[in-house]
Amino acid sequence: STLHAIDSLFNVYAETFDYETTNKSWVDNLNNGPRLAERIACIAASSRQNGGPGKVALVGHSMGGLLIRYAAQPVDGRKMTDDIGLVATIGTPNTGSGWANAVESVLQKTCPTDKTEDNSVCERDALNGLRIHSPQIDELPQLPSTIPVMAIAGDVTVTYSVFRVPLRDTDSDLVVTKPSALKGATSTQSGGGEEVVACETNIESIDPVAIGTGIGQTAGKLAFKQPILPSCWHNGLPSNQEVKLAVTSTIEKYQRALAANQAFERYVGTWTVHGSKLIIKADRTGTQTSNLGRCFPHPDADSKEMCNQVARLKFAATPTALTVTVTSVTYEQWGGGAPPEGYKPDNNSGLRAGDAFKLAFQGEHVLRTTWLGRNSHLNEASTNLFWCNAYGIEHSGSIRECA
């Protein structure tokens, strides 16, 4: 199962959230979304207390994805997004499902007006909410853009039984359409993205009544025979091998991104070397200010004015190094302000927009530069390749790279 595949991943604890007894009720039922939010907070807190990142990755199939959307709302002033690191949804009807509309229409005609507690087939609270663009589903908040979301959809193609001529692509998993299942997917950074799992089925294999049980098993007792359904249909998705691979790959990608983020925090701060300064900010931007000496050439030959080159940087992190790209270069006097009129910097030296280098720790208080591209020859030159933090400068007598 997908759960077993997740539980087998390195450094991952997996558990299921069971709401079977209330899966006919909408996501705001106390046993559904609210209880899921409590469980997320509990697991995140346990992670932090034991030295972990305090982030929970959530995988929701069908209405389970809607429970996650509900649970991600702020609770008692607490931002649940602080506890949620990643979401993967599988066949989630983010804008509703046409099957919910169809089954609801049937139940309206067959169920008593006054339903009882144990008349579970006729309990239609969830079914009402799962209809296409129902008020309940349209009012349900989308997941914040800060959370990476991998949305997985099934795509069943129906074929004739004799010549296997494609009849039509259903653009759905027979219960939820691709656009509905893929809504809310985010960029591929940190594990987000889209995945469509395709398969075929013979037209004689489909039992329309049984398909109607796909959403939360709402009308499970109405199925009269065991259908032969394709591996990418709605209820088959959690056991589909491609889905398992997509989910586990997403979690592993998120783990790598999380490790890179944690590693990046060590770099944030101010680093110096021989009159030059490197500032690395938490938003993964920064500057490198380099001492160019006298503002030369200078229209006034006797001028003592000194100039700096200021390179603006962006950073990409891995668990072991930063890749740094120069986005722009400007010049200024040491005391601030523009260079003197007529100053023409030497464009053949110093940094240019597009230049790149790597930074990696060499000891606890020293960063080493590895130049890339056109400046790679500097790695073998006598230039200083090291940056030191305040501790390294203060103890330069014992840290030779900072001397």
Helices and strands as residue ranges (DSSP letters): H 2-7, G 20-22, H 33-49, E 56-61, H 63-71, G 80-82, E 84-90, H 98-110, G 120-122, H 125-129, H 135-139, E 149-159, E 166-169, H 178-182, G 189-191, E 193-202, G 203-205, H 208-211, G 220-222, G 234-239, H 241-267, E 269-273, E 276-280, E 285-294, E 306-317, E 322-333, E 356-361, E 366-371, G 373-379, E 386-388, H 390-394, G 400-402
